[in-house]
Amino acid sequence: MTHPIFRSAALVCCLIAPAAFAQNVSVQGAWARATVQGQKATGAFMTLTAKTDSTLVGVSTSVAGVAQIHEMKMDGNVMQMRALPEGLALPAGKAVALRAGSYHLMLMDLKLPLQKDSSIPLTLRFKDAKGAESSLDIKVPVAQTAPAGKAHQHGDH
């Protein structure tokens, strides 16, 4: 029979592990583009840096019916945008920028206009190289363009 102290220690380790993994990825400069009345989609942008090889596998938010990881790239003379159903690789120690015209988060079927100087919640979902999954909840400021100056880090939220 296992001693109660060991059972408690095992439970604490299981509860701490997801939070520790979330700390594996830092988020900087996060923001979402403001919308106008009737606009049903917008983008969210940030820079992600993982301490260990990881993948951004999903995103969700209460302000949109659909939230996806997207890529925009030129194919010949045509700009194409597509969802990344397998997620976005985050190589260890390398900053991966999500910005307009490149990788970004697409928020579609917006439930309300996103007003400048407000903020929205985002939940980022990650998977590490061993397959362990975790999530990170952040608040993202809404702006017309990338906010100048202060970089928003996940520790600020």
Short mmCIF file of the C-alpha atoms (twelve columns), coordinates in Angstrom:
data_MODEL
# 
_entry.id   MODEL 
# 
loop_
_atom_site.group_PDB 
_atom_site.id 
_atom_site.type_symbol 
_atom_site.label_atom_id 
_atom_site.label_alt_id 
_atom_site.label_comp_id 
_atom_site.label_asym_id 
_atom_site.label_seq_id 
_atom_site.Cartn_x 
_atom_site.Cartn_y 
_atom_site.Cartn_z 
_atom_site.pdbx_PDB_model_num 
ATOM 1   C CA . MET A 1   0.000   0.000  0.000   1 
ATOM 2   C CA . THR A 2   1.306   3.451  -0.919  1 
ATOM 3   C CA . HIS A 3   1.929   5.910  1.885   1 
ATOM 4   C CA . PRO A 4   -0.443  8.958  1.780   1 
ATOM 5   C CA . ILE A 5   2.505   11.354 1.525   1 
ATOM 6   C CA . PHE A 6   3.669   9.688  -1.695  1 
ATOM 7   C CA . ARG A 7   0.135   9.778  -3.133  1 
ATOM 8   C CA . SER A 8   -0.082  13.505 -2.305  1 
ATOM 9   C CA . ALA A 9   3.296   14.173 -3.894  1 
ATOM 10  C CA . ALA A 10  2.235   12.338 -7.057  1 
ATOM 11  C CA . LEU A 11  -0.990  14.355 -7.215  1 
ATOM 12  C CA . VAL A 12  0.883   17.646 -6.797  1 
ATOM 13  C CA . CYS A 13  3.293   16.675 -9.592  1 
ATOM 14  C CA . CYS A 14  0.389   15.868 -11.917 1 
ATOM 15  C CA . LEU A 15  -1.306  19.202 -11.174 1 
ATOM 16  C CA . ILE A 16  1.873   21.248 -11.601 1 
ATOM 17  C CA . ALA A 17  3.083   19.597 -14.828 1 
ATOM 18  C CA . PRO A 18  0.624   21.352 -17.205 1 
ATOM 19  C CA . ALA A 19  1.398   24.766 -15.697 1 
ATOM 20  C CA . ALA A 20  5.119   24.086 -15.942 1 
ATOM 21  C CA . PHE A 21  4.760   23.189 -19.622 1 
ATOM 22  C CA . ALA A 22  2.818   26.390 -20.317 1 
ATOM 23  C CA . GLN A 23  5.798   28.281 -18.944 1 
ATOM 24  C CA . ASN A 24  7.790   26.559 -21.694 1 
ATOM 25  C CA . VAL A 25  6.392   29.033 -24.227 1 
ATOM 26  C CA . SER A 26  6.721   32.797 -23.867 1 
ATOM 27  C CA . VAL A 27  4.338   35.143 -25.644 1 
ATOM 28  C CA . GLN A 28  5.455   38.641 -26.594 1 
ATOM 29  C CA . GLY A 29  3.860   41.547 -28.431 1 
ATOM 30  C CA . ALA A 30  0.411   39.921 -28.620 1 
ATOM 31  C CA . TRP A 31  -2.415  41.930 -30.195 1 
ATOM 32  C CA . ALA A 32  -5.572  41.502 -32.284 1 
ATOM 33  C CA . ARG A 33  -6.683  43.784 -35.113 1 
ATOM 34  C CA . ALA A 34  -9.748  45.934 -34.390 1 
ATOM 35  C CA . THR A 35  -12.825 45.430 -36.567 1 
ATOM 36  C CA . VAL A 36  -15.735 47.525 -37.801 1 
ATOM 37  C CA . GLN A 37  -19.447 46.775 -37.425 1 
ATOM 38  C CA . GLY A 38  -20.389 43.784 -39.595 1 
ATOM 39  C CA . GLN A 39  -16.814 42.531 -40.063 1 
ATOM 40  C CA . LYS A 40  -16.791 38.802 -39.329 1 
ATOM 41  C CA . ALA A 41  -13.054 37.994 -39.246 1 
ATOM 42  C CA . THR A 42  -9.765  39.415 -38.021 1 
ATOM 43  C CA . GLY A 43  -6.263  38.332 -37.118 1 
ATOM 44  C CA . ALA A 44  -4.285  38.019 -33.908 1 
ATOM 45  C CA . PHE A 45  -0.516  38.355 -33.861 1 
ATOM 46  C CA . MET A 46  2.371   37.718 -31.450 1 
ATOM 47  C CA . THR A 47  5.812   36.206 -31.125 1 
ATOM 48  C CA . LEU A 48  6.114   32.755 -29.536 1 
ATOM 49  C CA . THR A 49  9.355   31.335 -28.171 1 
ATOM 50  C CA . ALA A 50  9.479   27.788 -26.783 1 
ATOM 51  C CA . LYS A 51  12.252  26.526 -24.503 1 
ATOM 52  C CA . THR A 52  11.878  23.006 -25.942 1 
ATOM 53  C CA . ASP A 53  10.676  21.788 -29.363 1 
ATOM 54  C CA . SER A 54  6.918   22.269 -29.325 1 
ATOM 55  C CA . THR A 55  3.962   22.868 -31.614 1 
ATOM 56  C CA . LEU A 56  1.152   25.401 -31.379 1 
ATOM 57  C CA . VAL A 57  -1.720  23.010 -32.109 1 
ATOM 58  C CA . GLY A 58  -4.763  25.172 -31.520 1 
ATOM 59  C CA . VAL A 59  -6.352  28.408 -30.417 1 
ATOM 60  C CA . SER A 60  -9.768  29.292 -29.068 1 
ATOM 61  C CA . THR A 61  -11.582 32.400 -27.898 1 
ATOM 62  C CA . SER A 62  -15.040 33.278 -26.653 1 
ATOM 63  C CA . VAL A 63  -15.298 36.176 -29.146 1 
ATOM 64  C CA . ALA A 64  -15.203 33.997 -32.294 1 
ATOM 65  C CA . GLY A 65  -17.055 30.932 -33.478 1 
ATOM 66  C CA . VAL A 66  -13.904 29.682 -35.229 1 
ATOM 67  C CA . ALA A 67  -10.245 30.304 -34.364 1 
ATOM 68  C CA . GLN A 68  -7.443  28.754 -36.417 1 
ATOM 69  C CA . ILE A 69  -3.705  28.894 -36.979 1 
ATOM 70  C CA . HIS A 70  -3.122  30.212 -40.515 1 
ATOM 71  C CA . GLU A 71  -0.301  30.833 -42.935 1 
ATOM 72  C CA . MET A 72  -0.179  33.374 -45.751 1 
ATOM 73  C CA . LYS A 73  2.414   32.933 -48.464 1 
ATOM 74  C CA . MET A 74  3.017   33.751 -52.077 1 
ATOM 75  C CA . ASP A 75  2.367   30.994 -54.604 1 
ATOM 76  C CA . GLY A 76  3.704   32.447 -57.833 1 
ATOM 77  C CA . ASN A 77  1.969   35.832 -58.100 1 
ATOM 78  C CA . VAL A 78  -0.932  34.865 -55.848 1 
ATOM 79  C CA . MET A 79  -1.093  35.362 -52.091 1 
ATOM 80  C CA . GLN A 80  -2.677  32.300 -50.528 1 
ATOM 81  C CA . MET A 81  -3.975  31.805 -47.013 1 
ATOM 82  C CA . ARG A 82  -4.535  28.383 -45.514 1 
ATOM 83  C CA . ALA A 83  -5.204  26.832 -42.139 1 
ATOM 84  C CA . LEU A 84  -2.438  24.748 -40.550 1 
ATOM 85  C CA . PRO A 85  -4.392  21.735 -39.224 1 
ATOM 86  C CA . GLU A 86  -1.180  20.085 -37.960 1 
ATOM 87  C CA . GLY A 87  -0.230  23.260 -36.078 1 
ATOM 88  C CA . LEU A 88  2.802   25.514 -36.160 1 
ATOM 89  C CA . ALA A 89  6.243   24.196 -35.192 1 
ATOM 90  C CA . LEU A 90  8.020   26.107 -32.433 1 
ATOM 91  C CA . PRO A 91  11.689  25.058 -32.537 1 
ATOM 92  C CA . ALA A 92  13.476  25.282 -29.185 1 
ATOM 93  C CA . GLY A 93  14.888  28.746 -28.517 1 
ATOM 94  C CA . LYS A 94  13.739  30.237 -31.838 1 
ATOM 95  C CA . ALA A 95  11.273  33.137 -31.852 1 
ATOM 96  C CA . VAL A 96  8.388   32.408 -34.234 1 
ATOM 97  C CA . ALA A 97  6.580   35.575 -35.330 1 
ATOM 98  C CA . LEU A 98  2.869   35.503 -36.046 1 
ATOM 99  C CA . ARG A 99  2.285   38.646 -38.109 1 
ATOM 100 C CA . ALA A 100 0.207   39.996 -40.976 1 
ATOM 101 C CA . GLY A 101 1.158   38.401 -44.299 1 
ATOM 102 C CA . SER A 102 2.721   35.343 -42.636 1 
ATOM 103 C CA . TYR A 103 1.742   33.009 -39.813 1 
ATOM 104 C CA . HIS A 104 -1.153  34.385 -37.741 1 
ATOM 105 C CA . LEU A 105 -4.210  33.415 -35.761 1 
ATOM 106 C CA . MET A 106 -7.436  33.813 -37.730 1 
ATOM 107 C CA . LEU A 107 -10.541 34.650 -35.714 1 
ATOM 108 C CA . MET A 108 -13.691 34.049 -37.776 1 
ATOM 109 C CA . ASP A 109 -17.430 34.203 -37.201 1 
ATOM 110 C CA . LEU A 110 -16.875 37.050 -34.734 1 
ATOM 111 C CA . LYS A 111 -19.647 37.354 -32.176 1 
ATOM 112 C CA . LEU A 112 -19.102 41.120 -31.728 1 
ATOM 113 C CA . PRO A 113 -16.918 43.867 -33.176 1 
ATOM 114 C CA . LEU A 114 -13.448 44.029 -31.631 1 
ATOM 115 C CA . GLN A 115 -13.052 47.596 -30.418 1 
ATOM 116 C CA . LYS A 116 -9.729  49.428 -30.268 1 
ATOM 117 C CA . ASP A 117 -8.359  49.736 -26.715 1 
ATOM 118 C CA . SER A 118 -10.314 46.708 -25.478 1 
ATOM 119 C CA . SER A 119 -8.873  43.222 -24.958 1 
ATOM 120 C CA . ILE A 120 -9.931  39.690 -25.780 1 
ATOM 121 C CA . PRO A 121 -9.162  36.307 -24.207 1 
ATOM 122 C CA . LEU A 122 -7.237  33.697 -26.184 1 
ATOM 123 C CA . THR A 123 -6.382  30.161 -25.186 1 
ATOM 124 C CA . LEU A 124 -3.298  28.780 -26.940 1 
ATOM 125 C CA . ARG A 125 -2.864  24.991 -27.006 1 
ATOM 126 C CA . PHE A 126 0.569   23.400 -27.282 1 
ATOM 127 C CA . LYS A 127 2.034   19.938 -27.677 1 
ATOM 128 C CA . ASP A 128 5.640   19.168 -26.790 1 
ATOM 129 C CA . ALA A 129 7.929   16.740 -28.622 1 
ATOM 130 C CA . LYS A 130 6.844   13.931 -26.258 1 
ATOM 131 C CA . GLY A 131 3.163   14.539 -27.047 1 
ATOM 132 C CA . ALA A 132 2.244   16.212 -23.751 1 
ATOM 133 C CA . GLU A 133 -0.435  18.849 -24.264 1 
ATOM 134 C CA . SER A 134 -1.097  22.044 -22.333 1 
ATOM 135 C CA . SER A 135 -2.808  25.387 -22.744 1 
ATOM 136 C CA . LEU A 136 -2.026  28.981 -21.950 1 
ATOM 137 C CA . ASP A 137 -4.711  31.634 -21.355 1 
ATOM 138 C CA . ILE A 138 -3.768  35.188 -22.310 1 
ATOM 139 C CA . LYS A 139 -5.518  38.554 -22.661 1 
ATOM 140 C CA . VAL A 140 -4.726  40.257 -25.941 1 
ATOM 141 C CA . PRO A 141 -5.106  44.012 -26.540 1 
ATOM 142 C CA . VAL A 142 -7.132  45.093 -29.572 1 
ATOM 143 C CA . ALA A 143 -5.556  47.761 -31.788 1 
ATOM 144 C CA . GLN A 144 -5.633  49.098 -35.356 1 
ATOM 145 C CA . THR A 145 -1.924  48.347 -35.758 1 
ATOM 146 C CA . ALA A 146 0.746   46.613 -33.694 1 
ATOM 147 C CA . PRO A 147 1.093   48.421 -30.374 1 
ATOM 148 C CA . ALA A 148 4.360   50.342 -30.128 1 
ATOM 149 C CA . GLY A 149 6.581   50.102 -27.098 1 
ATOM 150 C CA . LYS A 150 5.579   47.632 -24.424 1 
ATOM 151 C CA . ALA A 151 5.751   43.968 -25.368 1 
ATOM 152 C CA . HIS A 152 3.002   41.952 -23.735 1 
ATOM 153 C CA . GLN A 153 4.313   38.797 -22.145 1 
ATOM 154 C CA . HIS A 154 2.238   35.912 -20.848 1 
ATOM 155 C CA . GLY A 155 3.422   36.755 -17.348 1 
ATOM 156 C CA . ASP A 156 1.627   40.119 -17.637 1 
ATOM 157 C CA . HIS A 157 -1.789  38.482 -18.020 1 
# 
